[in-house]
Amino acid sequence: MRQSADDGQVRGGLRSGELAGLARVSTDLLRHYERIGVLPKAERGANGYRAYPAAALSRVRVTRRAVALGFTLAELGRIFGVRDRGGAPCRSVRALAEEKLRQVEKSLAELRALRRQLSGMLAEWDVRLRRSNGKRADLLYGLERLPMREKTKKKGFIRK
């Protein structure tokens, strides 16, 4: 952390490269987070360099973990915006996490159904291969008889 303002730095701030290194992200990602409101606007030193408060490291780490759990950057930008204005977005955060869990449960159900279908298809294909005596079994063309499944709009998972 810089302790002197004599070199043009904001007193006590982390420069972009320092914050990026500590958080193990790129400086481009920090600028993106700043643009979309996940990170507050950094102060600028006389030399134009960004200087983030030490608390920005925690914000970046929380953001990375929240994204890994399914939160979007837009959601996090709104949450942090409320928090930065002195609000308490805790109930909204919990409701969003509950929705993430519902989406995971739905995806798991869809994946279990797909697993059952693939398992049945492989069993049928094994029978067809044994009967084919080394000739063409037209496995893929057998899929033409199966009912078509539609893709969901969000993640591309399939459902009946």
C-alpha positions, 0 to 999 in steps of 0.5 A: 500500500502506498503511504505517501502522496508525494509520488502522485498516489492517493494516500493508502490506496492500492494501485490497479496492478497491486490489487489485481495481483493480490486478487489474482485477476487482471487489471482489465477485470478490475476496470470492468468491475468498476464500469459495471458498478461491482467496484466503486470508482477508484480515486485517481492520483496526480499521475492518473493511476487508479488507487483502490481502498484496501477494502476493494480486495475483499470486494473482488474476492467476494465477487469471484466467489459469488459468480462461481455460485451462479450470481451474475455481475449485474446482480452483484452490481445492484447488490453492492450499489444498495450496500454502498448507499448504506442499504441492507440488501441481505434479504435480496441476496438470500432470495437470489441464492434461493433462486440459484438453488432452484435453478440447480435443482431443476438442472439436476432433474433435467440431467438425471432425465438425460442420463436415463435416456442415454443409458436406455439408448446405449442398452438398445444400441448394444443389442443392435450392435450384437445383432448387426454381426459387424455390419452397419447398425445405423445407431445415429439414425435410430435417434430419428424415432425418438421424440424431440426434446426442446432446449431451455432458454437459459443454459441450453439444458434439454427437457421434455 
